[in-house]
Amino acid sequence: MKKALTITTHEEQAKNDRAFWRSRSPEERLDAVEILRLESGKFLYEYPSRLRRIVTIIGFKDLIKNKKSTQRPKDKVDVEELTQ
């Protein structure tokens, strides 16, 4: 599978999303809405009502170490910006 990165604006993405959904049949659109409805029901009724309140804070050196270890393009850019 070939991976591609597309840089777009929110406006362009919204236009592409509308074009995608307009190309789908009414049945496919309803199926997608049903999936979203089921997922939102899980969020409301199956997941814990309270969010985790413990937040782990790491130091600057550990942040840089973690970002370097992921090898994600965004993290590489973050490391360059943070270490300048």
Secondary structure, 3 states (H helix, E strand, C coil): CCCCCCCCCHHHHHHHHHHHHHCCCHHHHHHHHHHHHHHHHHHHHCCCCCCCCCCCCCCHHHHHHHHHHHCCHHHHHHHHHHCC
